[in-house]
Amino acid sequence: MSIRIVKAISKAKLAEMIGISGTTLRKWLRRCEKALRQMGVSRNAKMLPPCAVKHVCEEYSIDLYEDEM
């Protein structure tokens, strides 16, 4: 059984981990910009806090596990 741990991560690292380009990740983030702003994440932020990483992963059905981080 894997334990899901969500950590703060850079946008570049997240894109790399899930196998998409930075451009694609930026498009995805624009689609949920309102929710991210409510979490205190600015459009220019380099790092995504754990709540934002969790939101993006849930929104796009992405599984990140501790061994991947």
Backbone atoms as SQL, in Angstrom:
CREATE TABLE atoms (id INTEGER PRIMARY KEY, chain TEXT, resi INTEGER, resn TEXT, atom TEXT, x REAL, y REAL, z REAL);
INSERT INTO atoms VALUES
  (1, 'A', 1, 'MET', 'N', 0.847, -1.179, 0.000),
  (2, 'A', 1, 'MET', 'CA', 0.000, 0.000, 0.000),
  (3, 'A', 1, 'MET', 'C', 0.889, 1.237, 0.000),
  (4, 'A', 2, 'SER', 'N', 0.656, 2.145, -0.913),
  (5, 'A', 2, 'SER', 'CA', 1.425, 3.387, -0.995),
  (6, 'A', 2, 'SER', 'C', 0.750, 4.475, -0.178),
  (7, 'A', 3, 'ILE', 'N', 1.570, 5.285, 0.456),
  (8, 'A', 3, 'ILE', 'CA', 1.059, 6.433, 1.191),
  (9, 'A', 3, 'ILE', 'C', 1.272, 7.654, 0.319),
  (10, 'A', 4, 'ARG', 'N', 0.219, 8.371, 0.073),
  (11, 'A', 4, 'ARG', 'CA', 0.295, 9.554, -0.773),
  (12, 'A', 4, 'ARG', 'C', 0.781, 10.741, 0.046),
  (13, 'A', 5, 'ILE', 'N', 1.880, 11.317, -0.366),
  (14, 'A', 5, 'ILE', 'CA', 2.437, 12.493, 0.294),
  (15, 'A', 5, 'ILE', 'C', 2.561, 13.591, -0.743),
  (16, 'A', 6, 'VAL', 'N', 1.962, 14.719, -0.452),
  (17, 'A', 6, 'VAL', 'CA', 2.023, 15.845, -1.372),
  (18, 'A', 6, 'VAL', 'C', 2.965, 16.881, -0.774),
  (19, 'A', 7, 'LYS', 'N', 3.927, 17.329, -1.576),
  (20, 'A', 7, 'LYS', 'CA', 4.903, 18.324, -1.134),
  (21, 'A', 7, 'LYS', 'C', 4.865, 19.514, -2.077),
  (22, 'A', 8, 'ALA', 'N', 5.443, 20.614, -1.623),
  (23, 'A', 8, 'ALA', 'CA', 5.622, 21.762, -2.511),
  (24, 'A', 8, 'ALA', 'C', 6.603, 21.342, -3.606),
  (25, 'A', 9, 'ILE', 'N', 6.357, 21.795, -4.806),
  (26, 'A', 9, 'ILE', 'CA', 7.193, 21.381, -5.933),
  (27, 'A', 9, 'ILE', 'C', 7.205, 22.492, -6.980),
  (28, 'A', 10, 'SER', 'N', 8.287, 22.590, -7.700),
  (29, 'A', 10, 'SER', 'CA', 8.355, 23.618, -8.747),
  (30, 'A', 10, 'SER', 'C', 7.479, 23.199, -9.925),
  (31, 'A', 11, 'LYS', 'N', 7.030, 24.185, -10.656),
  (32, 'A', 11, 'LYS', 'CA', 6.213, 23.902, -11.836),
  (33, 'A', 11, 'LYS', 'C', 7.007, 23.078, -12.846),
  (34, 'A', 12, 'ALA', 'N', 8.281, 23.400, -13.014),
  (35, 'A', 12, 'ALA', 'CA', 9.120, 22.675, -13.978),
  (36, 'A', 12, 'ALA', 'C', 9.263, 21.214, -13.576),
  (37, 'A', 13, 'LYS', 'N', 9.480, 20.959, -12.283),
  (38, 'A', 13, 'LYS', 'CA', 9.641, 19.582, -11.803),
  (39, 'A', 13, 'LYS', 'C', 8.334, 18.814, -11.932),
  (40, 'A', 14, 'LEU', 'N', 7.218, 19.447, -11.632),
  (41, 'A', 14, 'LEU', 'CA', 5.925, 18.786, -11.760),
  (42, 'A', 14, 'LEU', 'C', 5.670, 18.388, -13.210),
  (43, 'A', 15, 'ALA', 'N', 5.929, 19.295, -14.138),
  (44, 'A', 15, 'ALA', 'CA', 5.741, 18.982, -15.560),
  (45, 'A', 15, 'ALA', 'C', 6.614, 17.797, -15.963),
  (46, 'A', 16, 'GLU', 'N', 7.865, 17.805, -15.508),
  (47, 'A', 16, 'GLU', 'CA', 8.790, 16.714, -15.827),
  (48, 'A', 16, 'GLU', 'C', 8.292, 15.389, -15.257),
  (49, 'A', 17, 'MET', 'N', 7.819, 15.410, -14.018),
  (50, 'A', 17, 'MET', 'CA', 7.367, 14.189, -13.353),
  (51, 'A', 17, 'MET', 'C', 6.165, 13.561, -14.031),
  (52, 'A', 18, 'ILE', 'N', 5.274, 14.396, -14.559),
  (53, 'A', 18, 'ILE', 'CA', 4.079, 13.832, -15.175),
  (54, 'A', 18, 'ILE', 'C', 4.214, 13.684, -16.686),
  (55, 'A', 19, 'GLY', 'N', 5.374, 14.074, -17.199),
  (56, 'A', 19, 'GLY', 'CA', 5.662, 13.821, -18.610),
  (57, 'A', 19, 'GLY', 'C', 5.000, 14.759, -19.594),
  (58, 'A', 20, 'ILE', 'N', 4.844, 16.016, -19.183),
  (59, 'A', 20, 'ILE', 'CA', 4.276, 17.007, -20.101),
  (60, 'A', 20, 'ILE', 'C', 5.238, 18.187, -20.184),
  (61, 'A', 21, 'SER', 'N', 5.024, 19.031, -21.166),
  (62, 'A', 21, 'SER', 'CA', 5.878, 20.215, -21.310),
  (63, 'A', 21, 'SER', 'C', 5.447, 21.292, -20.317),
  (64, 'A', 22, 'GLY', 'N', 6.342, 22.219, -20.073),
  (65, 'A', 22, 'GLY', 'CA', 6.014, 23.357, -19.224),
  (66, 'A', 22, 'GLY', 'C', 4.873, 24.177, -19.800),
  (67, 'A', 23, 'THR', 'N', 4.820, 24.262, -21.112),
  (68, 'A', 23, 'THR', 'CA', 3.741, 24.993, -21.785),
  (69, 'A', 23, 'THR', 'C', 2.390, 24.355, -21.495),
  (70, 'A', 24, 'THR', 'N', 2.333, 23.042, -21.582),
  (71, 'A', 24, 'THR', 'CA', 1.081, 22.333, -21.297),
  (72, 'A', 24, 'THR', 'C', 0.676, 22.533, -19.851),
  (73, 'A', 25, 'LEU', 'N', 1.642, 22.437, -18.928),
  (74, 'A', 25, 'LEU', 'CA', 1.317, 22.647, -17.514),
  (75, 'A', 25, 'LEU', 'C', 0.784, 24.061, -17.295),
  (76, 'A', 26, 'ARG', 'N', 1.383, 25.050, -17.920),
  (77, 'A', 26, 'ARG', 'CA', 0.895, 26.427, -17.770),
  (78, 'A', 26, 'ARG', 'C', -0.548, 26.548, -18.277),
  (79, 'A', 27, 'LYS', 'N', -0.881, 25.867, -19.364),
  (80, 'A', 27, 'LYS', 'CA', -2.263, 25.885, -19.862),
  (81, 'A', 27, 'LYS', 'C', -3.202, 25.252, -18.846),
  (82, 'A', 28, 'TRP', 'N', -2.782, 24.132, -18.274),
  (83, 'A', 28, 'TRP', 'CA', -3.601, 23.479, -17.254),
  (84, 'A', 28, 'TRP', 'C', -3.810, 24.399, -16.058),
  (85, 'A', 29, 'LEU', 'N', -2.740, 25.073, -15.640),
  (86, 'A', 29, 'LEU', 'CA', -2.829, 25.952, -14.470),
  (87, 'A', 29, 'LEU', 'C', -3.729, 27.146, -14.747),
  (88, 'A', 30, 'ARG', 'N', -3.738, 27.631, -15.978),
  (89, 'A', 30, 'ARG', 'CA', -4.637, 28.744, -16.326),
  (90, 'A', 30, 'ARG', 'C', -6.093, 28.324, -16.193),
  (91, 'A', 31, 'ARG', 'N', -6.382, 27.060, -16.502),
  (92, 'A', 31, 'ARG', 'CA', -7.765, 26.579, -16.419),
  (93, 'A', 31, 'ARG', 'C', -8.274, 26.548, -14.981),
  (94, 'A', 32, 'CYS', 'N', -7.360, 26.412, -14.028),
  (95, 'A', 32, 'CYS', 'CA', -7.789, 26.402, -12.624),
  (96, 'A', 32, 'CYS', 'C', -7.196, 27.590, -11.865),
  (97, 'A', 33, 'GLU', 'N', -6.964, 28.673, -12.574),
  (98, 'A', 33, 'GLU', 'CA', -6.334, 29.861, -11.990),
  (99, 'A', 33, 'GLU', 'C', -7.134, 30.435, -10.821),
  (100, 'A', 34, 'LYS', 'N', -8.448, 30.446, -10.918),
  (101, 'A', 34, 'LYS', 'CA', -9.269, 31.009, -9.850),
  (102, 'A', 34, 'LYS', 'C', -9.057, 30.239, -8.541),
  (103, 'A', 35, 'ALA', 'N', -9.087, 28.931, -8.620),
  (104, 'A', 35, 'ALA', 'CA', -8.881, 28.105, -7.424),
  (105, 'A', 35, 'ALA', 'C', -7.475, 28.296, -6.869),
  (106, 'A', 36, 'LEU', 'N', -6.488, 28.381, -7.753),
  (107, 'A', 36, 'LEU', 'CA', -5.104, 28.573, -7.306),
  (108, 'A', 36, 'LEU', 'C', -4.925, 29.928, -6.634),
  (109, 'A', 37, 'ARG', 'N', -5.560, 30.966, -7.172),
  (110, 'A', 37, 'ARG', 'CA', -5.481, 32.294, -6.548),
  (111, 'A', 37, 'ARG', 'C', -6.076, 32.270, -5.153),
  (112, 'A', 38, 'GLN', 'N', -7.174, 31.522, -4.986),
  (113, 'A', 38, 'GLN', 'CA', -7.790, 31.406, -3.667),
  (114, 'A', 38, 'GLN', 'C', -6.865, 30.700, -2.678),
  (115, 'A', 39, 'MET', 'N', -5.940, 29.902, -3.199),
  (116, 'A', 39, 'MET', 'CA', -4.947, 29.216, -2.359),
  (117, 'A', 39, 'MET', 'C', -3.712, 30.076, -2.135),
  (118, 'A', 40, 'GLY', 'N', -3.693, 31.261, -2.739),
  (119, 'A', 40, 'GLY', 'CA', -2.573, 32.168, -2.567),
  (120, 'A', 40, 'GLY', 'C', -1.443, 31.965, -3.559),
  (121, 'A', 41, 'VAL', 'N', -1.722, 31.272, -4.652),
  (122, 'A', 41, 'VAL', 'CA', -0.703, 31.001, -5.667),
  (123, 'A', 41, 'VAL', 'C', -0.830, 32.033, -6.781),
  (124, 'A', 42, 'SER', 'N', 0.228, 32.786, -7.007),
  (125, 'A', 42, 'SER', 'CA', 0.196, 33.774, -8.079),
  (126, 'A', 42, 'SER', 'C', 0.555, 33.104, -9.407),
  (127, 'A', 43, 'ARG', 'N', 0.163, 33.735, -10.479),
  (128, 'A', 43, 'ARG', 'CA', 0.434, 33.201, -11.809),
  (129, 'A', 43, 'ARG', 'C', 1.937, 33.056, -12.059),
  (130, 'A', 44, 'ASN', 'N', 2.753, 33.937, -11.468),
  (131, 'A', 44, 'ASN', 'CA', 4.198, 33.937, -11.690),
  (132, 'A', 44, 'ASN', 'C', 4.980, 33.074, -10.708),
  (133, 'A', 45, 'ALA', 'N', 4.303, 32.424, -9.792),
  (134, 'A', 45, 'ALA', 'CA', 4.989, 31.606, -8.787),
  (135, 'A', 45, 'ALA', 'C', 5.770, 30.479, -9.452),
  (136, 'A', 46, 'LYS', 'N', 6.979, 30.260, -8.991),
  (137, 'A', 46, 'LYS', 'CA', 7.807, 29.159, -9.508),
  (138, 'A', 46, 'LYS', 'C', 7.489, 27.853, -8.789),
  (139, 'A', 47, 'MET', 'N', 7.101, 27.978, -7.511),
  (140, 'A', 47, 'MET', 'CA', 6.792, 26.814, -6.688),
  (141, 'A', 47, 'MET', 'C', 5.292, 26.726, -6.452),
  (142, 'A', 48, 'LEU', 'N', 4.791, 25.505, -6.416),
  (143, 'A', 48, 'LEU', 'CA', 3.397, 25.272, -6.074),
  (144, 'A', 48, 'LEU', 'C', 3.352, 24.684, -4.670),
  (145, 'A', 49, 'PRO', 'N', 2.578, 25.284, -3.768),
  (146, 'A', 49, 'PRO', 'CA', 2.470, 24.735, -2.417),
  (147, 'A', 49, 'PRO', 'C', 1.709, 23.404, -2.447),
  (148, 'A', 50, 'PRO', 'N', 1.806, 22.628, -1.371),
  (149, 'A', 50, 'PRO', 'CA', 1.150, 21.316, -1.359),
  (150, 'A', 50, 'PRO', 'C', -0.331, 21.344, -1.737),
  (151, 'A', 51, 'CYS', 'N', -1.072, 22.351, -1.270),
  (152, 'A', 51, 'CYS', 'CA', -2.506, 22.399, -1.596),
  (153, 'A', 51, 'CYS', 'C', -2.727, 22.574, -3.095),
  (154, 'A', 52, 'ALA', 'N', -1.869, 23.338, -3.758),
  (155, 'A', 52, 'ALA', 'CA', -1.999, 23.550, -5.202),
  (156, 'A', 52, 'ALA', 'C', -1.605, 22.297, -5.972),
  (157, 'A', 53, 'VAL', 'N', -0.545, 21.622, -5.525),
  (158, 'A', 53, 'VAL', 'CA', -0.128, 20.377, -6.177),
  (159, 'A', 53, 'VAL', 'C', -1.263, 19.355, -6.078),
  (160, 'A', 54, 'LYS', 'N', -1.838, 19.253, -4.890),
  (161, 'A', 54, 'LYS', 'CA', -2.949, 18.309, -4.685),
  (162, 'A', 54, 'LYS', 'C', -4.127, 18.653, -5.595),
  (163, 'A', 55, 'HIS', 'N', -4.467, 19.933, -5.673),
  (164, 'A', 55, 'HIS', 'CA', -5.595, 20.361, -6.509),
  (165, 'A', 55, 'HIS', 'C', -5.363, 20.004, -7.978),
  (166, 'A', 56, 'VAL', 'N', -4.186, 20.316, -8.494),
  (167, 'A', 56, 'VAL', 'CA', -3.869, 20.027, -9.899),
  (168, 'A', 56, 'VAL', 'C', -3.912, 18.524, -10.157),
  (169, 'A', 57, 'CYS', 'N', -3.347, 17.749, -9.245),
  (170, 'A', 57, 'CYS', 'CA', -3.332, 16.298, -9.415),
  (171, 'A', 57, 'CYS', 'C', -4.737, 15.717, -9.397),
  (172, 'A', 58, 'GLU', 'N', -5.583, 16.232, -8.519),
  (173, 'A', 58, 'GLU', 'CA', -6.965, 15.762, -8.477),
  (174, 'A', 58, 'GLU', 'C', -7.731, 16.200, -9.718),
  (175, 'A', 59, 'GLU', 'N', -7.509, 17.423, -10.156),
  (176, 'A', 59, 'GLU', 'CA', -8.208, 17.965, -11.327),
  (177, 'A', 59, 'GLU', 'C', -7.898, 17.170, -12.594),
  (178, 'A', 60, 'TYR', 'N', -6.663, 16.716, -12.728),
  (179, 'A', 60, 'TYR', 'CA', -6.224, 16.028, -13.942),
  (180, 'A', 60, 'TYR', 'C', -5.927, 14.545, -13.726),
  (181, 'A', 61, 'SER', 'N', -6.418, 13.995, -12.610),
  (182, 'A', 61, 'SER', 'CA', -6.274, 12.556, -12.302),
  (183, 'A', 61, 'SER', 'C', -4.823, 12.087, -12.399),
  (184, 'A', 62, 'ILE', 'N', -3.946, 12.791, -11.716),
  (185, 'A', 62, 'ILE', 'CA', -2.521, 12.464, -11.696),
  (186, 'A', 62, 'ILE', 'C', -2.187, 11.882, -10.336),
  (187, 'A', 63, 'ASP', 'N', -1.499, 10.737, -10.330),
  (188, 'A', 63, 'ASP', 'CA', -1.071, 10.124, -9.082),
  (189, 'A', 63, 'ASP', 'C', 0.395, 10.420, -8.846),
  (190, 'A', 64, 'LEU', 'N', 0.701, 11.115, -7.775),
  (191, 'A', 64, 'LEU', 'CA', 2.092, 11.352, -7.368),
  (192, 'A', 64, 'LEU', 'C', 2.296, 10.640, -6.044),
  (193, 'A', 65, 'TYR', 'N', 3.311, 9.825, -5.975),
  (194, 'A', 65, 'TYR', 'CA', 3.610, 9.105, -4.761),
  (195, 'A', 65, 'TYR', 'C', 4.981, 9.512, -4.249),
  (196, 'A', 66, 'GLU', 'N', 5.225, 9.234, -2.982),
  (197, 'A', 66, 'GLU', 'CA', 6.464, 9.635, -2.330),
  (198, 'A', 66, 'GLU', 'C', 7.696, 9.211, -3.097),
  (199, 'A', 67, 'ASP', 'N', 7.719, 7.998, -3.653),
  (200, 'A', 67, 'ASP', 'CA', 8.903, 7.532, -4.367),
  (201, 'A', 67, 'ASP', 'C', 9.160, 8.312, -5.653),
  (202, 'A', 68, 'GLU', 'N', 8.149, 9.020, -6.168),
  (203, 'A', 68, 'GLU', 'CA', 8.316, 9.851, -7.354),
  (204, 'A', 68, 'GLU', 'C', 8.840, 11.235, -6.987),
  (205, 'A', 69, 'MET', 'N', 8.650, 11.645, -5.749),
  (206, 'A', 69, 'MET', 'CA', 9.030, 12.978, -5.322),
  (207, 'A', 69, 'MET', 'C', 10.356, 12.868, -4.675);
